[in-house]
Amino acid sequence: MTPHNSAKLGEIAKTVLMPGDPLRSKYIAENYLDGAKLVNNIRGVQGYTGTYAGTPVSVMASGMGMPAMGIYSYELYKYYEVENILRIGTAGTFDPGLTVGSVILGATAYTNSNYGQRLRSEYAHTDASLPLLTLAESVAKERGIGAVTAKLFTTDVYYDDTDVKALFIKLGVSAVEMETYGLYLNALTAGRSALTICTISNSLLTGEEMDPALRETSLNDMITLALATAVRL
């Protein structure tokens, strides 16, 4: 056990789905997993383990931002022998080719954070685990889910009044979120695997936004894609 996770070794599966929102973790456990058991609830960061299509899978919230994701993913890799983390969450887009509800696979994550610098990392960007990304692309195609492989920008600042559109265009970034760079860096450091699967929740071009209540319950393509990928690992 750790200060942030009360699960015992063996109670968390080798593959973990990580939404940011603890309520989404609960929703997935109750609606997708068989025999789901609550294994962690410290600080309300709910973690469950059950099975999906006969395969053990855990789902545990990460909270918001790289500091929270950094803590939970580090502990899962280092202390709970987790091999794969699939972040499932929401992102905003500057890409006119993406609409609210689109599913994206994060191939690369850039950041303006000093998260990597504090870990003495020289990486200006971090990448998804290629075998995991390739598998998710294949599963999406099999299931008819129109997932788009794209570059992400991971930021520490949610309310940003500066004009970052030019930077995103320069980097070829399609969406912005708050956790992936930290997750990918932790996976790289630990020698484990990670992939972000996001649903576009708002367009920074049109102002269109997904209803907050729907963010908890209507992201089913993303969730089923992550679970179907997990059982193939």
DAJO-V166309 format. One record per residue. PSI is psi in whole degrees, 0 to 359 (999 if undefined). OMEGA is omega in whole degrees, -180 to 180 (999 if undefined). D_CENTER is the distance of its C-alpha to the mean C-alpha in Angstrom with 1 decimal. Layout:
<<PSI/OMEGA/D_CENTER> <PSI/OMEGA/D_CENTER>>
//
This chain:
<<155/179/22.9> <173/176/21.6> <345/-175/22.1> <358/-174/18.7> <118/-177/18.5> <359/179/21.5> <147/175/20.6> <156/177/23.1> <130/-177/22.6> <345/179/22.3> <351/178/20.8> <131/-177/17.1> <167/-179/16.5> <339/177/15.8> <129/-177/12.5> <130/169/10.0> <133/-177/7.4> <95/167/5.6> <161/176/6.0> <322/-171/7.5> <123/177/10.8> <329/178/13.0> <329/176/14.9> <326/175/12.1> <314/179/11.9> <317/180/15.7> <315/-180/15.8> <316/-180/13.9> <318/-176/16.1> <332/-173/19.2> <346/-175/18.9> <330/-175/17.4> <142/173/18.1> <136/177/21.8> <34/-177/23.2> <134/179/20.2> <133/177/21.3> <118/-178/20.1> <348/176/19.8> <137/175/18.6> <23/177/19.3> <131/-177/20.1> <21/180/19.6> <10/178/18.4> <89/-169/15.0> <132/175/15.4> <133/-178/14.6> <151/171/16.2> <134/177/17.3> <206/176/19.0> <151/173/19.5> <121/-175/18.4> <37/177/21.2> <359/-178/22.7> <130/176/19.9> <131/179/18.6> <140/173/15.0> <153/174/13.5> <126/-177/11.1> <136/-179/10.7> <152/178/9.6> <347/-170/8.6> <185/-176/10.7> <135/172/10.7> <163/-178/11.0> <324/178/11.2> <317/179/14.0> <311/178/12.3> <322/180/9.2> <318/179/12.0> <306/-172/14.1> <319/180/12.1> <321/178/10.5> <313/-178/14.0> <322/179/15.8> <316/179/14.0> <314/-170/14.8> <318/-172/18.2> <341/-177/19.7> <8/175/18.2> <31/177/18.4> <137/-178/14.9> <327/-175/14.6> <133/172/11.2> <126/176/7.7> <104/175/5.4> <129/175/1.7> <121/-175/3.7> <199/-179/5.4> <159/-179/8.4> <155/173/10.1> <152/-176/13.8> <146/170/15.8> <0/-174/19.1> <118/-180/19.5> <345/179/22.5> <353/179/21.5> <140/178/18.4> <166/177/19.0> <128/-177/17.4> <346/178/15.7> <146/177/15.0> <132/-180/12.0> <149/175/10.8> <124/-175/9.6> <101/180/8.9> <322/-175/12.0> <147/176/12.6> <121/171/11.7> <165/178/14.8> <158/169/15.4> <13/-179/18.5> <160/173/17.6> <15/-179/19.8> <311/-180/17.0> <323/-179/17.9> <322/180/21.5> <334/177/21.7> <14/-179/20.6> <37/178/23.3> <141/177/21.0> <10/-176/22.6> <121/175/19.5> <339/175/19.4> <162/176/16.2> <155/-174/13.9> <153/171/13.0> <158/173/10.8> <119/-171/12.9> <314/179/15.4> <324/179/16.3> <318/177/12.9> <314/-180/12.5> <320/178/16.1> <315/-180/15.8> <321/176/13.1> <318/-180/15.4> <317/180/18.3> <319/178/17.0> <318/180/16.2> <316/179/19.7> <323/-175/21.3> <1/179/19.9> <27/177/20.8> <120/-176/17.4> <62/-179/17.8> <136/-179/14.5> <126/175/15.0> <128/-170/14.0> <167/173/13.8> <143/-180/13.7> <159/171/11.5> <121/-179/13.0> <121/-175/11.5> <154/172/14.0> <347/-171/15.4> <112/179/17.5> <311/179/16.6> <95/-176/20.3> <110/-178/21.5> <359/177/25.0> <161/-179/25.4> <99/-178/25.5> <4/-177/22.5> <319/-178/22.9> <321/178/25.2> <316/-180/22.8> <318/180/20.0> <317/-180/22.7> <320/-178/24.0> <350/-176/20.7> <30/-177/20.0> <137/-179/16.8> <335/-174/15.7> <157/-180/13.2> <138/178/12.4> <196/-167/9.6> <6/-174/9.6> <334/-164/7.1> <317/-179/6.5> <314/-180/10.2> <318/178/10.5> <312/-178/8.1> <323/179/9.9> <319/177/13.1> <320/178/12.9> <316/179/12.4> <315/-179/15.3> <322/-177/17.4> <350/-176/17.1> <31/-179/17.7> <188/-174/14.8> <148/179/12.1> <149/176/8.4> <138/173/6.7> <130/171/4.1> <119/-176/5.7> <152/169/6.8> <134/178/10.1> <119/-178/12.6> <342/179/13.9> <150/177/16.7> <124/178/18.9> <357/176/20.2> <314/-174/23.1> <342/-177/24.4> <359/179/23.2> <139/-179/22.0> <148/174/19.5> <139/178/18.0> <134/-177/19.8> <323/180/17.9> <326/-179/19.0> <338/179/17.5> <333/-179/14.0> <331/-167/14.3> <351/-172/16.2> <20/-177/16.2> <44/-168/12.8> <324/178/14.4> <315/179/14.0> <315/-177/10.2> <313/-178/10.6> <326/176/13.6> <316/179/12.3> <317/-179/9.6> <319/179/12.6> <328/174/15.1> <318/-178/13.4> <321/-176/13.2> <350/179/16.9> <359/-177/17.8> <999/999/16.7>>
//
